[in-house]
Amino acid sequence: MRKPFIAGNWKMNTDSHSAVELASGLAGQLKDVHTVDIAVCPPFVYLSAVAKALNGSNIALGAQDVYFEPNGAYTGEISCAMLKNVCCTYAIIGHSERRHVIGETDELINKKISAAISGGLLPIFCVGELLEEREAGKTEAVVARQVKRGLAGLSSDKVLAVTIAYEPVWAIGTGVTATAEQAQDVHRMIRQLLAAMYDGSVAGEIRIQYGGSAKPANTAELMACADVDGLLVGGASLKVDDFTAMIKTVV
Ligand code: PGA
């Protein structure tokens, strides 16, 4: 059975004080939870401080992005080794804000996923359609293209390092959540695609998170879906009580 995995994406929020306070608060509240994998993904500049606050806890650390080159003249970028050096286990890759605000392509995302796995990080690989794509009936085609291109060239053993996060762009930060049925339909399609790309056992092992206005009130319904294995949480992960409540719903 796939162990539930709930991750918090803090995005460009918190400061050096509130980041540590949030991490310490979560470490305290969640210390007895062992049946859910938990991670938080603070901004790069607070990773070290948050790593210290989480030391000895059952909450893993993730970064919000990673670059595919190992080192060199790439101003502003951060390598896998740097993230490992500050105790990161996960890296979010291909988040819709990076695809649509920063302009990342499927090809760049594929290079990042591949480099992250080779560098010992576990990618949280985000996919999801825009509102106009959903309205035009293109959800499956868009998500399938992102999954195929993002995972291109990855062998079965490598792909097992990946968690996929299905995040419909129209649901991110908008307060509009996909219905459980809408989420399940896309999650099932992704799992069938993984079975076709790899095999049934690989498809059965890979965790698929839902993301997009996930909050305490809709956690139980989303997590009850057969192919929803966890959540990637933005806004609600910035509050100790909300994020804790979501995780305790799943325990
Ligand atoms: P949200 O963000 O929960 O604030 O909608 C989710 C995400 O972008 O990962």
Residues whose N, C-alpha, C, O or C-beta is under 5 A from the ligand:
A	BS01	PGA	N9 A171 I172 G173 T174 G211 G212 S213 A214 L232 V233 G234 G235 A236
